[in-house]
Amino acid sequence: MAETLNKEIQLEDTTQLPQIFGINDAHLRLIGKGLHVRLQARERGLSIQGDPEAVGKAEQLLQELCELMATGYVIDSHDLRLMLRLY
């Protein structure tokens, strides 16, 4: 049986959550499908569940998204698809 990791991510800037999640959680679904993980919205962040390597990639992607948004960049689905190609 494959090992499954469940990681809770808390964001300091919760104003980024709507943009990370996307409309109707569309961004979470894109990340989940692209990296083969399960993401669930939480009050101050989200949880990532899946293969440990995939969870690590998802965590790194989310960190990069937060860093981009901190500069004022607005993430859209197109940007996210391009970023997922790098993973």
N, C-alpha and C positions, 0 to 999 in steps of 0.2 A: 504494500500500500504506500502511495506517495505521501511524503511529509507535507503537512499544511501548516502555514503560519498565519496567525491573526495579529495584525498590528494596528494600534490605535494612534491616529495622528491628530494632534491638537494644534490649531493655528493661533498665533498671537493676535493677528489682525483678522477678526471674524468678518470684517467688511468684504474680504476677498471670497468668502464662501459662495455667494450666489454666482459669481463669475467662474469659480472652479467647478461648481456643480453643473452650470449651464441651465438653460430653460428646460424645465421638467426633468432635470438630472441628465440631460443629453450628453454632457461632457463626461460624467461619471460612466455612462454606458460605453462611450467611445474608448475611454481608457481601459475599462474592464474587458471589452472585446479585443482591443489591440494588444493588451499585455496578459490576457488570460488570468485575470484576477476578478474578485468580487469586491465592489466598493459599496459602502453604505454611508449615507449622510448621518452625521451626529450633530449635537447641539453646537459644539465649538470646533468641529473638525470632521473626521471621517474614519472609518475602519477599512482596512485592506486585508483580504483573505485570499490565500492561494499558495502556490509553490514559493518557497523562500526566495529564490532568485527573482521571480516575477514580482513579488511583493517589494523587494529592494529596488527594482527598476521603477515600479509605480511610485514609490516614496521619493526617489530621485527626480522623477518627472514632476511630481507635485511641488517639490522644493523649487525646481527651476521655474515653474509657473508662478509661484508666489514671488520669486525674485523679479520676474518680468513685470508682474502687476504692481510691485512696489515702486517701479520706475514710472508708472502711469500707463503702461501698455495695456490695451484691452484685448483679451484673448477671445478668439472666436473658434468655431468648429474647424475651419480651414487650417488655422495655425496649429491647432491640437493634432489634426491628422498628419501634418508635416512633422511635428515633433515626434509623434509616435513612430514614424518611419526610421528615426534615429535609434530606436530602442529595439 
